[in-house]
Amino acid sequence: KEYLSTAVRDMPPSGIRQFFNAAEASKDVISLGVGEPDFQSPKCAREACIRLLEHGSTMYTPNEGLYELREEIAGYLANGFGLHYEPAGEVLVTVGGSEAIDLALRALINPGDEIIVPVPAYVAYEPLARMAGGSIVHVETDEEHSFKLTAEALKKAITPRSKMLIVNFPSNPTGAVMTYEDWLPVAKLVIEHDLIVLSDEMYAELTYGQKHASPASVPGMRDRTVVISGFSKAFSMTGWRVGYACGNRELIGSMMKVHQYTALCAPTLGQVAAIACLRHGLEDMQYMKEEFGRRRRMFVRGLEQIGLPCREPQGAFYAFPSVAGTGLASQTFAERLLREAKVAAVPGHVFGPGGEGFIRCSYAASAAKLTEALERIDRWLRANP
Ligand code: PLP
């Protein structure tokens, strides 16, 4: 008899955490490893939380989240992205975007269903998809197509067992953004093959040129798409653990069934803080976004200057420079960079096929840290031709 679940035993540890832990352990390391803004959460969110604590109103909320928050989310998505959901029944507040991803997979996947994931991709999809009983089919995206998902590439991955397509634009780790026009041929295929789309839009607000377009906004796509997002990134609220999922009633209802047993509800403090963000924190978000935009330009230019070619990311807060020119595998590059230059970055291979030859650097770190990191990498590269 196996002591541990074999599915969990065989689950690899997160390649991001490995570098994060190493960076935490040593104070003189500059961490560009983990995707976390260095800003404080908006003042309005912190104040709302303090008020709540003072009143002692710290009980469970309804399973699906505070109605006021669901109403704010629905209004926010309608104004910002042209997405329309009913607060009652089509919006579910979750424990970060992470729980929403897990719930969507558990609510939709049957054993043997194939889940198509464009790679390089965020590290959580694959292990969670496997736990839900699905099998993963990769679609490689590449620099030549700005790491966007093309209909041609998707078509090759579709089989009669294809059930779901997971997309994440703006992308972690590549920073790729899909326009509305980019979605049209992809959506056509999705509809033709009766797929469901899990659209992870955690970075929807963080685009630096063209505006974010959700696949759910394409005609015929709304009811076959689960939109997932949250407050962690754009509102700098990582530790509050509030995210959400939106979709048709049946889908959200099924996710809610699982959520009521596993989480009961998202943290009450976080939910109240999230309401404050949407009511009073939009300027804070805009400020942070503009600051990320400035850091992005500075950091990408700096990488180019020190000999690490880097396509300009269009969204999120990651640079994905190529290290292929150094002749080192991305894992070796990242390990040596950490040990010898004291800079933590994530090797591209942890994001799946297509990630080898790159490293992911978060530019959500402060400008001073980014400058120091560039100097350290430069010195290290010069000393190690
Ligand atoms: N989705 C993507 C693409 C992410 O990058 C992250 C966090 O890194 C998450 C989801 C999880 O976000 P949350 O903190 O809301 O659980």
Boltz pocket constraint, residues with backbone or C-beta under 6 A from the ligand:
constraints:
  - pocket:
      binder: B
      contacts: [[A, 35], [A, 95], [A, 96], [A, 97], [A, 98], [A, 99], [A, 122], [A, 168], [A, 170], [A, 172], [A, 200], [A, 202], [A, 229], [A, 230], [A, 231], [A, 232], [A, 238], [A, 242], [A, 243]]
      max_distance: 6.0
